[in-house]
Amino acid sequence: MSPKSINMKDGRVVSMEFTKTEQDLDGNWYDDPEQTLTLKADWIISAFGSTLMEENVVSALSPIKLNKWGLPDINTSTQGTSEPWVFVGGDVGGVAETTVESVNDGKTAAWHIHKYLQQQAGFTVSEIPKMPLFMTDIDNVDISVEMCGIKFENPFGLASAPPTTTGAMCRRAFEQGWGFVL
């Protein structure tokens, strides 16, 4: 599916229209205008390798402050910008180098979007992202793993793969809760 249009009502997003993407016998991709889909939406999140190459797109970001590379100036702890209601991550954030990091940017932004919206509605939200406070029997299950005589409480580890090709990637994995790297 390819974006076709954004439908507005009273200055607010109400839906987004898409055209089906087809491939012809020669392997070329095209949008089929006869096959469309409209999805109701309140918000639209760009999440597909976005860049800021076109001047009209950059000017549309005003009043968001940009850094010296022409990207939104972000708080990497929250993915927030100079505007309290705008959050960015992945390619447009300019920090992520991998899909794994971009996904984490989305998770970080999601928490802080939740926090922002809850506070706008007058609710108190913890400064530290956390799950609801409850305990069930499943929390007592030992999920640790043992490798080469070493016990890892967290069974989730990274093996030799693109997310472990640099020390920085391994560091970020540990910061996000991964248990070990092979």
Order of alpha helices (4+ residues) and beta strands (2+ residues): beta-beta-beta-alpha-alpha-alpha-beta-beta-beta-alpha-beta
